Amino acid sequence: MKPTTSLLLLFLLLLGSASLAAQSKSVVIEEIIARVNNEIITTSDLARARSAMLEDVRADCRDCAPAQLQAAMAEKEKTLLRDLIDQSLLVQRAKDVGINVETDVIRRMDQIRQQNNLKDMDELESKIRELGLSFEEWKDGLRKSLLSQQIIQKEVGSKVQIGRDEISKYYDEHKNEFHRPEQVALREIFVTTEGKDEAGIAEAEKKARNLLDRVNRGDDFIELAKRYSDGSTAQRGGELGIFERGQLDKSIEDLVFKLDRGQLTDIVRTKTGFLFLKVEIRYEAGIQPMDKVEGEIQNRLYFEKIEPAMRKYLTTLREESHIVVKPGYTDTAAVASNPIQEVEPGATNAEKEKENRGRRWYWPFGSGKTEKP
């Protein structure tokens, strides 16, 4: 129940970022490997994406044999540049339609600060720099992540329609998949007491009690969790997951398995803080009725539809954009009908014209390198 995600892992998983080795001044440190309209993607961007990818694969494949891990990494490696180009296209599109996430950036930063028990934003910035990260680059990564999420929801997710008949059909065809033991789906709001004296502990209990009262008065549990919970689940609205009997601490189990859907526990004191839980869904043993698993089915169908819808949307963005990839690198989602290739530096104008005949755009890389002063 306590916030267990380390500051470093949280930052890596959230932003797809990793620290880079320090570079000496006045030396070439980056190479431009792609241009997406007026933006560039460099070797440093690719290195950060690769580091984050390795963290993700290791987290998803903890029990894999070395050969399995290597194969998974090799497969993910194929789409690294594609994903960077995707994000650049999404961020540019979000800005074009006027999406502004600055308030969300501040709110998300404050959530990260609270989850890691940091007293203020200055301490957050200091911790980020201790990890070898540029604070401004880290903040910009968060901004880009939020811009991407919002444009996806606005122009793709909002258009994915799932009808009641689809849900019913899926349920009938997959009914055996919904055979469950007795389970509860839980959310939490957690208030930490780590590092606090007696007065601080009393204040933490008061905060938890106030939040419980607000939920009981009708305030939205998910929004309160996102804004005020100190737990690592805050960004997910306090979502803990689904639990069977025997998977929870006995004292917690005895509380939640007595509750029905939508009910709350009282304040529970733990070694690291105060929390209360909400039973989001309760499953009795056996095949679950459709109304109990309707949300789960909607999610399954949504994710089945969103991936092809996203790729179609990104293909359209590619067709409307000017994308150049340096020789030796591959965008696996490049639009075949409009290939834009880069010719090596030093080619004559005649060679450039011949190379790009029939293509609607050309943007040379020049040396393809940038220098740090």
Secondary structure, DSSP 8 states (H G I E B T S, - for coil): ------HHHHHHHHHT--------TTSEEEEEEEEETTEEEEHHHHHHHHHHHHHHHHHHTTT--HHHHHHHHHHHHTTHHHHHHHHHHHHHHHHHTT---HHHHHHHHHHHHHHTT-SSHHHHHHHHHHTT--HHHHHHHHHHHHHHHHHHHHHTGGG----HHHHHHHHHHTGGGGEE-SEEEEEEEEEE-TT--HHHHHHHHHHHHHHHHHHHTT--HHHHHHHH--STTGGGTTEEEEEETTSS-HHHHHHHTT--TT-B---EE-SSEEEEEEEEEEE-SEE--HHHHHHHHHHHHHHHHHHHHHHHHHHHHHHTS-EEE-TT---TT--TTS--B---TT--HHHHHHHTTT-S-----TT-EEE--
